[in-house]
Structure formats: C-alpha cells, structure tokens
Amino acid sequence: MKKVLIVDDNLLTLKQLEAHLSQRYEVMLAKSGKIAIEICKTVVPDLILLDVRMPEMDGFETLKELQKNAKLEFIPVLFLTGSNDTMTEIKCLELGAMDFITKPANRSILLHRIELHLQFSSYQTNPAEIVRDLENSIAVSLAELIEYRTGYTGRHGEDTSMFTMILGKELIRRKTFGSDLTENELEKIVRASAFHDIGKIGISDLILQKKGVLTEEEFETVKQHTIIGTNALSDIYKKLPGHFYFEYAAIIAKGHHEKWDGTGYPEGLKGEEIPLACRIVAVANVYASCRSPRCYRPAFDHRETCAIILEGKGTRFDPRIVEVFEVIEDKFDALSKEIMKDAKNEQ
C-alpha cells in the first residue's frame, strides 16, 4: 500500500483528508513542517500533501528542507492551498511542487490527482513501465469507447480482463491445460482480452443502441464485429510485430463468440478447434456482460449469471473451464461487487 504523508497545522483538515485517503493508502499525519521532516528521516512516503500556510515553518520552507533529503528526490509534493492566488500557485510550482489542490479538497479530484502523480513518480524510477502502461491505457480507452457507443458507460473491456486473470490463474494452478497455458501466455491473453469487442466500432449505432430484439439481419450485421476486429488488430500486429499480445488480441476478437458445440460464429469452430485464449475469455466475457446493465436489459445478479454459464457447460463453453469457474465463482462475485462499488463512488 502506498504511503501518503499529509502535513497541515489544522487538525480538522488532517482528519478529513485521512478519512478521504485511508481506504486506499497508508496515511501518515504531521501537524507541522518540522514533524514532517522528522518523519521523512525514517520513513520515505510515496507522496506528500503539504499545506502552504502554517505557523513557524510554512509550506515553502518545509519543501526546501525536504528537498535536502536525497531519498525524497522523486517523491511528488502536492501543495494544499486555501486561496486561488495565482502568485502563490506559481511559487509552489517554481519551488518544485508537482501540483496544488485547493481546500476544501473534493474527494474524487483529490484521489484522481494523487493516483496520477503516483504513476508519474513510478515512471521516473521505473521507465520501462511507461510503454506498458500506455499500451494498457490505450486498450482500456478503446474498450470504453466501444461501451459508450453501445449506450453503456461501463468498463466492460477492463472488467473482462480482470475476470480473465482470475480464471486463468486458477486454470494454471490446477494445471488444467498443462503446458498449453503458462503465466507468460496468460499475461498476453489478459492484456489482449480488453480488445475483444473493438470490431463494434464498425457497427451502426442504430443497431448497437437498439433496445428491442434484433432482427435476423441486424444480428448478422453485429456478428461482423468479430471479423472487423480481427482484421484491424492483425494490421496493428503486422506494424508492431514485437507486441505479441496484439496477435492474441486478433485471435480473441475473432473467436470469443465461438461455441464448444460448433454453433458459434464467425467460423463455427468446435471443441478444441477454438483457440484456448478464446475459450477462457468467452466465460469471463459472458460473466462481465451479464453483471452489467445494457440498454436493452438490467444487470443480472451473481446467481443468475452463474446459472447461465453452468447451463452452457459442454455446449457454449469448454466444460473443463466451467468446472474451474464453479470452484472459484465466489471470487468472481467478490470482484463484481468491488467493480459496482467503484462505479458508484465515481458517480
């Protein structure tokens, strides 16, 4: 858990900020700049929230002293200010503060700013993560773009990736597929799974946002998202051959609607003809989809969703994967509840 040091002479402010942050971070409190400096001699926080106006030693003086500690070189400092004075803000930035937040701090804005600067700090000490995180962010953003076009403002692509991770790890632990599924393979599958519906970008909004039952012709049009997606992702992989997860993304985009009994689309593949990555994502995708509301139906609860997946055992889904899902379905339920809780907090 990341450590956040809050420095403010106002006890009420300290407690309010602690209440905002304590569920996500390990919070340390200091009522003065001197106390903050002493804390930092023994503990290195990951981020510092520093009040500007304090008696004896104000925020500016405190920052100058903190900057003498070599261990704090890449630690982001965010100033807390009760005024909108432009000169104060300029001075904060000139002294090396990464940002400033106006008090009283809005919880959502505060959490967003802190997380943003923690990521920037991580990049400075772990530059190899920059490209990886950027790629993951692009994947999530594209998936969210698709969700907006379908009339739903959730994060289905990201949710599917998380459920895929839970399921994949258990499959590896049980050696269900032996050497066919390794940690390295799973990492690529998880990263690629967020792209599974990218082909819907080429489907009409009138169809994607239709609240009634699709006509046969409309459903045939929707099916084309598998082909559109795999063609687009295959082109990306040709241009970025070192990024192997795009190869997996193209495979998953094409095959995540294939069914174990051969009645799926677009190719009607059957059993182990369906790539393993597609079979795993198929279960995770259906769970994530059912647990989310759509423009044409409300969300299903956990038991209803499990019933749908169990009913598809050996017909829609690989029975070995469903058997493992049955064992860990409580983990799916717990994650789904966390997702819903986060969604409410963001509203």
N, C-alpha and C positions, 0 to 999 in steps of 0.2 A: 504494500500500500504506500502510495506517495506521501511524503511529509510536507505539510504546508505550515509555515510559521506566520502568525498574524501578530503584528505589532501596532498597538493603539493604546493610548492612555485612558480611553473611555471603556469602562468595564462592560457597560451595556452593549456597546458595539462589538467588543470581543466575543461576548456570549451569543449575540445574534449571528455573527459570522461563523462561529463554531457550530451553531445549530444548522446553518446552511451547508457546511462542508463535511461534517463529521461522518456522514454515511459513506462518503467516497474516499476521504483522505484521513491520514493520521494528522491531527491538528495540534499544534503547539502554540501557546499564548504567551505574549510578553507585553507588560504594561508600560514599558519604556524602551528607548533605544539601547540603553546600557544593558538591560536584561537580555535583549535580543542578541547583542554582541557576545555576551557570555554564553548564551545557549549555543550559538554558532561555533564556539570554540571546541565544543564536544560533540555536537550533532550537526550534520550538514542537511539542511532542508532541501527539498526539490523545488520549492518556490516560496517567495516571501511576499506577503501583503503588508505594506508599510504606510502608516498614516503620515501625512505631511506635517500637520500642526500638532506638536507635542511639547510639553514644558521641558526645560533643562536641555534636552538634545532633540531637535526637530528631525523630521524625516530626511532632510538633505544631509545633515551632519551624520546621522546614523548610516546612511548609504555610503558616504565617504569612508567611514570606519569599516564597514562591512567589506568594501572593495579592497581593503588591505589584506584580507584573508584569501590566500591563493585558492583554497578549497572551494570558494564561492564564485570562481571566475565565470562559470557558465550557468549559475543559478539565476533564473529570472526574478526580477523585483518589480512588483506592480504597486504603484502608489495609490493610496486611498485619499481622496480629497473631498471636502465638503463644499467646495466652490467650483464655479465654472470659469475661473480666472485663467485667461489664455497664457499670461506670462508664467503663472505657476506651472501650468502644463508643459510649457516649453522648457522650463528649468528642470522639470522631472526627467524629460527625455534627454536633455543635454547632459545630465549627470549620469546617464546610463540606465535609467529605468526602462523596462521593456514596454510599459503601458501604464495607464492610470484609470482608476474606476471612481466614479462619483458616488458619494454616500448620500442617502442610504442605498446600499447596493441591491439591485434586483437579483434574486437568486438565480434565475435562468441565465442572465447575462454574466453574472459572476462565475458560474460553473463553466460556461462556454469559454470565457476568456482564460480561465485557469487551465482548462484542458488544452486550449490552443497553444499557450505558452509552454506548457509541459512538453508538448510534442516538439515545438521548436527547439527546446533545450535538449531533448533526446537526439534530435538530428545533429546538433553540434558535437555531441560526444559519440554518436553512432551514425555517421554519414551514410553508411551502407543501407540504412533503413529508409532513406529518403525515397529512393526509387520504388522500393517495395510498397511503402505506404501510399505513395502517389498512385501506383497501379491499382491497389486495393480501393482507394478512394474513387478512382475513375469507374471501377466496376460497380461499386455501390451507387454512385451517382447515375450511371446509365440504367441500373435496375430501378432506381427510384423514378427516373424519368418515365420508364415504361409504366410504372404503377400509377403515376399521375394521369397518363393517357387512358388508362382503363377505368378512371373515375374513382380510384382509391389512393389515399395519400399515405399508405404504409411504407414498409421497407421489406417487401417480400423477398427480394433477392438476397439481402443480408440475412434475413431470418432463415431462409433455406440453407444458406451456407453454414449457419450455426447448428442447425439440426443435422446437416450432413456430417459435420465434425463429430457430434455426439455419437451418431450411429456408426460412423466409420471407425472411431476409436474402439468401440465395443467389438466390432467385427474383427479388428486386428487382435484385440486382447484374446478373443476366443479362437483365433486362427481359423475362422470360418472359411476363408478363401486362400489360406496358406500364403505362399509367396506371391500370389496374384495381387494382394493388397498389402502394401508396405506403408510406413509412415511418410516416406517421400512421395509415394503415389497419392496418398490421402491429402497431403498438403496441396498438391496440384488440383485435385478434384474439388476441394473446399474452395480454393480461390476461383476456380473456373465456374463453379455452380451459380455464382451470382449473375452470370451472363445468360442463364438458360432461356430466358424469355426475351432476349434482346431483339429477336425477329419480329416481335409485335410492333416495333417501330414502323414496320411497313404495312400494317393493317389499319384499315379505316377506323377513325374514332367512332363513327356511327355504329359500327359492329362491336368494338371494344367496350363502349359505354351503354350498349343496349340493355335495358332492364328486364326485358322479356326473354322468352325462349328463342334461341337462334334458329333460323330456318336451315334446312339441309345445305343450301347454297352458301349461307353465311358461315356455317360450321366448316365447310370445305375451304373457305377463304381463311378462317382462323388457323386451320391446320398448316397453312403455308408458312406460318411464323417459324416452324422448325427448319424449313429449307432456307428462308431468308436469313435466319440467324446463323446457320452453319456456313452459308456462303460468305457472309460478312466476316465472321470470325476466322474462317480459313484464309481469307485475303489478308487479314491482320497478321496471322501467323506466318504467312509467306514473307511479309515485310519485316517481321520481328522473329526470325527462326529460333533465336536463343531463348525466347519466352515460351517455354514448353506448355505452360498452363493454358495458352490460347489454343493449342492443339486439343487439349482436353475440353476447353470451352466449346469448340466447334462440335466435338463428338457429343457432348451433353446437350447442346442446343438442338441437335438433330434427333437424339434418341430418348429424351426424357419422357415422351408420351408413348413409347413402345410398350407393349404389354407381354407378360410372361407367356400367355397362351396364343400370342400371334395376332391378336385383334387390334393392336395399337397402330399408330401412324408415325412417320410417313411411309415406312417400308414394310410394315407388318412382320418385323423380326420376331422370332420365337425363342424362348428359353435363353440359353447361353449364347445365342447369336447376338443378343443385346449386350453391348459393352457393359462391363461391371460398373463403371462410373455412372452410367445412365440408370442402372437398376437401383443403385444406392440413392441417387438424387431423386428418383421417382418417388420413393417413400417419403423422404424429407420434404419434397415439394408439395405432395398432397397434404401432409400434416400441416405445413406452414399455410397453405392455401385455405384449408378448412377452418383453421383457427382465426382467420382474418375475415372481416366483413367485406363483401363485394357489393357492387352497385345493384346486383340482382338478388342478393340474399344476405341475411345476417351471418355472423360468425357462428360456427358450431362449437359446442363445448368439448372438453377433452374426451369424454366417454363416447360421444357421437363420432368424433374423429377416429378414435381407436377402432370403433366398430366398422367404419368404412375401410380402414386399412386391413383389418383382420378378414373382412369379407372378401378382399381382393387377394388373399393369400393363395398362391398357386394359379391364379387366373390373371390378375393385373400385375401382381408383384412376385418377385423371386421369393419362394417360401422360406428359404434359409434366412433371408434378410428380415422378413416379417417375424420369424421366430426370435431373432435377436431383439427386434423392436419391442416385442411383447415383454421381454425381460427388463428393458430399460425405459418403458413408456412413462414411468414416473419422472424420469429426467426430462423428457420432452414436455411434460405438463409443467414442471417447475420453471423451465426456460420460457415457456409460453406465458406464464404468469409474470415473469420478470419483464418480458417484452411489452405486455399490456400495461404494466405499472409504469415503465419508462415512457410509453406513449401518452399516458395520462399526465405525467409530470411535465411533458414537453408542450402540452396544450395550454 
